[in-house]
Amino acid sequence: MQTKAILALTLVLTALLCLIAVQSALGQTTLQQYWINDYGSWAPVSTNYYAWQVVGEAQPDECFFGVGSPNNLASFQAIYPGSLSTGYNPCSFNGSQGTPKVNQAYLWGLTAYKTDLWFGTIANTLCLVMEEMGLTQPLQENELVCEGPGKDVRPPRIFNYNTLTGTLTDMTPLVLNAGPPHSTRLLQTIGLRSAGSLGNVVILGGISPTGVTMFAFNAQTKQFIGSIVFDGSTVNGVALPRYSNIRQWILVHNQLYVGVATGSASGLFGNTSGAILHWIGSAAAPFQFETVGTVPGDPAYLTYFNNSIFVSTWGGPAGSDGTVLCMSPQFTTKLSPSTAQWPTVWQLSNYEVEPSAGAGGGAIIGFDGWLYFTTMIPPGAQMEQFLALYPSAPTDNASLVNDFLGSYRPTEMFRGKNFGTPNQQIQLLYGNQVLPKYDPTSNQWALVPNNLNQSPLWGFAGYNDFFNSYTWWMQTYNNELFIGTFNWDDLLFEQFFYLYGQYIPPQIINAVRAYEGADLLRLHSSSSTPVFLSLNGMGNFSNYGIRTMIPVNDYLFLGTANPFNLLTTPGGEYGGWELIQLWPTTFGGVQ
């Protein structure tokens, strides 16, 4: 993040306090008043008809001795891929005592083979995101440390979880013991973002500085098959394509598909080209694909609905405001090879009025006759977009606060049907009837109706919570739709209250902390309204995201995102990913 954006984010945190404080709005700016009116009196109700328990979690895997200490990385390398054997606190390495650190932050790619789960992780994700946004200095607080660009990268890990026996097995050593080039590829992988399976083959796909890496396993025998990196190189006389991102695999009519970014840029809006691949491989040749379509952006989420695959993108053509929704040709067996671009059936600018408020495509899924689709963007990224789009905008403190509030958007939800026909129907479910729009001529913000000219059917953007920035995953289970979010109010606490808490009234701090952690909602049918199952990260406030979900063996399994690498209190809240098993209370178990 540039210096102006960092300053703006710091300043705006003060303004955000008015959103959750019980106080008069007199004296607030128009934009502050706008957000207060929509979110100032939010009082959610949680209805819990399900039980859940944590069945796996990240363990401390490094001894931290202070920012810049060479013993930090050295202790990780001595332990990887294992965990600290001395427990939580204290830990020791090279004769010195340090603080336990949990690097593996997200349960990222997740798939299932019969009753087994396979998943990959990524380490220190929040640090990597902030560094991509321009953080150049170390950051250390109570719950989190980021040592700075290039110093927070740690290789990921691969796990298998047997849902029948409750056994979690680290599969990482299988890749490392295979030696180069497989071990080298894993060590150079930043994180394993995706996973898919068909037959007895499981593939985990990740991102590296040179391209997309993949690691294949025989899921039946639990043996490692091999790896590859799609980096544009020539292997055995065959020229490989170069892919820059990979996110979601889906299984349709017993055929496996995955989306990849084909552009060279990174981030939410950098890539304007992507491809949908059909897996035509086998255990003997696991990395064989054919292209079945292209899209004008980085394919973020895929789903099958009404005989077509729909794709939401990160990035897109000019004027799309960051995300488009594309639709494949209809099919009932499998898609044919093609490089044709799938038509765009919707884009965010059909709703959004302000270009700097653009967002990436969030989770999408078909449920009860409708296609549900959403948005996502890191907090602060829209402010960066504003500064890039309007370089002549004033940069005094009051203007920067206003510009943050004007460009910021919580996650939105829409649904549609009859796509690509004259009867196409789009409904705004969670959003805002009026939106801030910037006039660069007058340097003023105005409130104008959204481009759909609709009022939201169910509530304000963010599921009525200002701090829900992502709809990170949606999954059908038990004939209901489950919705998982990324909620950044704990980041607000860490970044602001930690520094200035002594100046903030306790009731304001308590108001923010009451809903810390990711939200999980469930929707019974398209004629009902979603209700909350959890408002606090499934009982661990530092779970700021429900990153992925999958139903297996009558249960729903959730993987969380939790970046707080110094939060290792014995018997208390803790950082790092969690694997959570959820079931209806009619199955029995603890409420």
N, C-alpha and C positions, 0 to 999 in steps of 0.2 A: 504494500500500500504506500502511496506517495505521502510526503509529509503533510500536505493539506488534508488528505483523507484521514490520516491518523488524528490530526487535530480536530477535524470535524466529528469523527467518531467519539472522541473524548468529550467534546463539547455537548454532543447530542445526548449523551447518557444522562446529563443533568435534565435535559428536556423530557427524556423518557420517564423520569420519576413521576412526572405529573400524570402519566397514564394510569398509574396504579395507586396513586395517593388519593385519599379522601380530602379534597380541598376545593376551594372556590377556583373557578376558571378565570376570574377577573385578571386582566393584565396579561393573559396568554396571547401569543400570536394566533393568526387565523389557522395555521396548520396545526399548532398545538391543540387548539380548540377542536379542530376536526378529529384528531385522534382521540382526544378525551371523550368527545360525544359518542364515538363508536365503541370504545374499549374501557372507559373509565369506571364502569360499574359492573364489569363482568364477574359473575358468580356461578361457576360451573357446578353441575351436579354429577357425581360419579355413581354409576350403577354397576355393581359387580355381580354378574351371573356366571363368572368363570373363576377357576382357581389356577394358580401357577406356582412354579418353583424353579429356582436356578439349578441347572444340572451340569453346568460347566462354566468356567471362568478363567480369564487370563491370570497368570501368576507373575510375581516379581521376577525379572530376568536380567537385572542389572543392579550394580551398586553405584549409587550416585554420590560423588564427592565434591560437587560444586561446579559451577559453570566453567568450562574450559579445562577441567582436569583430564589428563590423558588416561587416568584410571577408569573413567566412565566407560568409554568404548572398549577398553581392554578387558574390563570385567564382563561386559556383554559377550565379547568374542570368546572369553574363556567358558562362559556358561552356555551359549547358543548351541543347539536349540532347546536346552533345558531351562530349568528355573532355579532360583536360589534355594539351596538346601538348608539354609540356616533360618528359614522362616521370614517373617516380615521385618522385625526391627530389633537390634541393628543388624547390618550386614558388614562383612569385612572382605578386603581384597588387598593383596600386597602389604599386609600388616597394618592397614588403616581401616578405620570404621567409617561407614557411610550410610546413606539412606536408601532403602529398597526402592526400586523404580520399576513400574509396569509399562513396558514399551508397546506391547501389542494392543492397539487401541480399538480397532473395529473388527467385528466378525463380518467379513466383507462378502466374498463369493460363497454361496451356499447351494448345495444340490443334494439329492437323495438317490440312493440305490437300494431298492427294496426297503428294508427297515433301518438302513444305515444312512447317516448324514455325513457328507464330506464338505469341509469348508476351509477357506484360506483367510488370512488376516493381513492387516497393515499396521505398521508401528507409527506412533507419534503423528497421527494424521492432522490434528489441529495445527501443530507446529509447521508441517509442510504446507498447509493451506495458507497460513498467515505469511510464510516466507514467500510463497508464490504471489501473494498480494502486496509484497514489498517490505515485510518486516526484516530489518537488517541488524537489529540489536538483540542480545539475549533477553529472555523474559523468564523471571522466576517468581512464583507466588506460593501460597500455601499448598495448592493442589496440583500445580502444573509447572513444568520447566521446559523451555525451548532454548537450546544453546546457540541457535543461529543458523544461517544458511549453510547447508552441507554437513552440519554436525548432528542432525536429528534423525538421519536416515538409518534405519535398521532393517535387515531382511525380514520377510514375513515367515509365517509358519503354516503348516498344513495339518489338519486334524480329521480324524474319523470318530464319529460317535455312534455307538450301537444303542438304538432306542429301546431294545428289549432288555439288555443287561445293564444299561446305564454306564457303559465303559467308554471313556474318552482316551483315544490313542493318538499320539503324535506321530504323523507319517513323514515329517520333515527329514528325519535321518535317512529314509530310503533314497531321497533325492541327493542328499549330501554324500552318502556312501557310494553312490553311482559314479562319483567323480566328475571331472570336466568332460564335456562342456555343460552337463546338467547342473552340477553343483554351482558352477560359475554363473549360470543363468539365474538360478534361484537367489544367489547372493547379490546379484545386480538388480533383482526385481524389487520395486518400491512397495508393491502390495498386490495381493491376489484379489482382484476386484470382482471376478465372475466365476461361475462354475456351472457345468452342465453334464448330463449323463444320458446315455442311451445304450441298451444292451448291457454289457458288463464293463463298459468303458466310462470312466469319469475323467473330465478335463477341467482343470483350473486355469483360468486365464488372468494374466496380470499385466502391469505396466512397468516399463523400464525406460531408462534414458534413450535407448536405441529403438524401441518398438514394443509390440505386444509379445509377451512370453506365454507359453502354454506348457502344462505339465500333465501327463496322462498316466492313469493308474488302471489296472485291472481290478474292478471293484469286488469281484467274486473271490479272487485269490489274494487280494491286498498287495499285489506286486506293482512296483513302479515300472512303467513301460518306456517312457522317454520324454523328451522336451524339445521345444523349438522356439525360436524368436523370429517373428515376422518383422524384419528390419530392412527389407529391400536387398538383402545380400543374395548371392548365388550359391546354392548348396547342391553338390553332385550334378552340376550342369543345369539345375532348375532355378530360375529367378523367382525369389519369394517376393510377394507384395510387402509394402511397409504399412503397418497399422499403428496409429498413435493412441488408441483407447479401445477398451472393450468393457461392456457392462453387464448385459443380461442375455441369458439363453432361455429359450422356451421350447417345449415339446408339443408338437401339433401333429395329430394323426400318426403318432409314432415316428415322427421326423423331428430332427433337432436343428434349431436355427439360432443364430447369434448376430448381434449388431456390432460393427467395428467402425471407428473413425478412420478415414483414409487421408485426411488432411494432415499437415505437419504441425499445426498449432495446437495449443493446449488450452484448457480452461472452458468456461461455460459458453463463450461466444466466439472462440477462435476458429473452430473448424466449420467449414461450410460444405463438407462432403463426407458421406458415410456409405457403408455398404451393409446389406443383409446377406449373411452367409448361410448356406445349407450344408450341414455336416454329411459327408459321404464316405467317412473313414471307417476303420475297424480297429480291433485290438492290434492287428499286425501293422496297420498304417493309420495311426490315430489323428493325423493332422491334415486330412484331405477335406477340402471345402470347395463349393462352387458358389458363385455370386448369383443371387436370385433377384436382386433389385438394389437400387441406390436411393439415397435420400439427401436433401440439401442441408446437412448438419451432422453432428455427432449423434448416433443413435443412443438415446438414453434408456428408454424403457420400451419393451415389446409386449404385446398381448394378442390373443386370437379372439376375434369377435365377429359374429355373423359372416363366417367363411372368409375372412380376411385377417391378415396380420396388420395391426396398427402400431405405429412407432412415434414416440415423442422424442424430439431432438434437443440437444444443447447446441445453440447456434442455429443459423439459418440465413436466408437471403435478406438483403437490406429491406427494412420496413416490417420485418416479422416480429421485431421486439424480442428476439432471442429464442423462440421456440416455435416449431411447427408440428402439426399432427399429420402424418402421412399414412396412406392406406395401400396395401398390396392388391393385386388382382384377386378375385375370389377363387378359392380352390377347395376341394374336398378330399384330396389325397396328398399331393405335395406340390410345391411351387416349381416351375420350370426354370432352368438357367436363363438369366437375363441381366443385362446391365442397365436396363431402362429405369428412369427415375420414377418412383412411385408418386402419384399425385398428392399434393397438399390439400387436405380437406378442411383445415382450420389452422389459424395462427393466432398468437397471443395479441397481436395488434387488432384483432377483431373485437377485443375487449379493452385493452390497455390504451390510454390516451397519451402517455408520456414515454418517449423512447428510452430515456435513461432508467426508467423503472422496469425495463425488460427483465425476464427471468428465463431460466432453463426449464425444459420439460421435466415434470415430476412423474410419479408413478401413474400408470394407467391400467385399467382392468375392465372387463365386461362383467356385468352383474345385473341380474333381474331385468333383462331387456334393454339396458342402457350401457354405453361405454362411458366410464368415469375417467377423467383425466385432470391432471393437477400441474402445479408449478413448484419450482424450488430455486433458491439462490442464497449464497452465504450473506449474512448481514454485513453491510459495509461495501459489498460489491456494487450495489446500485449507486452508491455515492461515488465510487470510482468511475462508473460509467458517466455520471453527471459531469464530473470534472473533465472527462475526456471529450464529451459532446459539447460542452459549453466552456471553453477555455477562457472566455472573456467575462465570465460571471464574477461578481464581487466575491472577495475572500475574507471579508470581515467576519468576526465571530458570529454575529447574529445571522448573517446570510448563510454561513456554512451549516448552522443548526437547522435553519429553514430548508436548505437544500437536501439535507439528510432526511428530514421528515417528509419532504415533498417527493423524493424519489424512492423511499423505502416502501416495500410491499410485503406483507405476510403471504404465506402460501395460499393460492386460490384453488377452488375445485369447480369443475364444470362436468356436465354429462351431455351426451348426444346420441342420436340414432338416425337411421336413414342417410348415412354419409354418402356423399357423392351423387345424391339425387336431388330433384327439385323440392322434395319434401324433407330435406335435411333439417334437423331440429337441434338447437343448442340451448341449454339452460344453465344459468349461473346459480350454483349452489352455495358456495362460500366466496364472498367477494365484497365489494363496496359499490353502492349505487352511484356515488360521485367520487372522483379521483383527482388528486392534484396534478395540474399541468403547468409546465414552465413556459413563459414567454421570454425568449432571450433578448427581444427588442427592449422591453420595459424592465427586464430582470425581476419580474413579479410572478408569483404563483397564483393560479386561480383554481377553483373547484368546479369541475365540469362533469356531466353525466358520462358513465362508461360507454364505450362504443357499442355495446350490446343494447344499451338503453333498457337494462333490466335491473330490478332489485333482486338481491340474493334470496333464494327460497329458504335457506336454512340458517344463515348467519353471516357474520363478517369474515373477511379473509383471515386465515390462521385458525379456523374453527373457533372463532371468537377470542382467540388468544394472540395478542400482538406479537409474541415472541416465537410463534410457530412459523419458521421460515421454509421448511421443506415438508412436503408429503413424500416420505422416503420410500415407503413400500405399502402396497395394498394386496390383500390376499383373501380369497374366499375360503371359508371353513365353517363346517356345521350349518350350512345353508345361510350364512351371514357374510357380510363384507367387513374385514378388519383393516383399519387405517392406522399407520404408524407415522409419527412426525419427528422432525428435528426441532428442538426447542432450545433457544439460546439464553434463557434467563439466568442459568448458572454462570454462563460466560459474563453476563452483565455483572453478576455479583463479584466474580473473580477480578474482572478488569476495572471495576469502579468502586464497589463497596469496600474492597480490600484496601484501596488507597485512601478513600474518603469517607469510610463508614462512620467515623467519629463525628462527622458533621451532618449525618442524615438521621432524621427521627426514626426510632426503632419500629414504629408502626409501618413505615414505608418499607424498611428492610423485610419485615415479616410478611408484608403483602406480596413482595416479589418472591420470597422464598417459599411461599405456600404452594406454588405450582412449579417448582424447579423439577426439571427432568422431562423426558419425552412423554408425549401423550399417546395413548392407544384408545381408539374409538371402534365401535362396532355399529354396523347398519343392518337392521333386520330385513328390510325390504326397500324397494324404491319408493314406496308410498309412506315410509316412516322417516324419522330423523335420526342421525347418528347420536349415540350416547357414549360417554366416556367410561372406559374400563379402568384406566390408570391415568393419573395426572402427575405422577412423580417418578417416571422412569422405571416403572414396574417395581417400586419399592426401593430403588437406589437412585437418588436424585442426580448422581453423576452420570447415569445413562442418559445422555442428552439426545440420543436418537434410537428409534427402532429401525435398524438398517435393512433387515431382511426377514422374511417369514416363509415357512414351508409346512404343509400338513403331511404328517407321516404317522401311520399306525394309530389312527383315531385321535391324534394330538396335533396341536399347532405348535411349531417350534419357532422361536423368535431369536434373532441375533442382534445384539445391541452395539451401539457406537458410544465409546466412553474414553475420552482423551486424557483424563486427569491422571497423569503418570506418577505423581507423587502422593496420591491418595491411597495409602496402604495401612489404614488404621485397623489393627486386629479386632475382629468382632464388630466392626463398624462399616461405614461406607467405604467403597474401594473403587479404584480406577481399572481400566481395561475392559475388554469385551466380556459379555455374558451370553450364555446359551440358556434360554428359558423355555420350559415346557408348560403349555397352557391347555386346559380342558374344561368342559362345562361342569358346573358343580353337581349336576345330576350323576356324574361319574363317581362322586365321592371326593374325599380329600379336604384339605384345609381351605376355608374361604379366603 
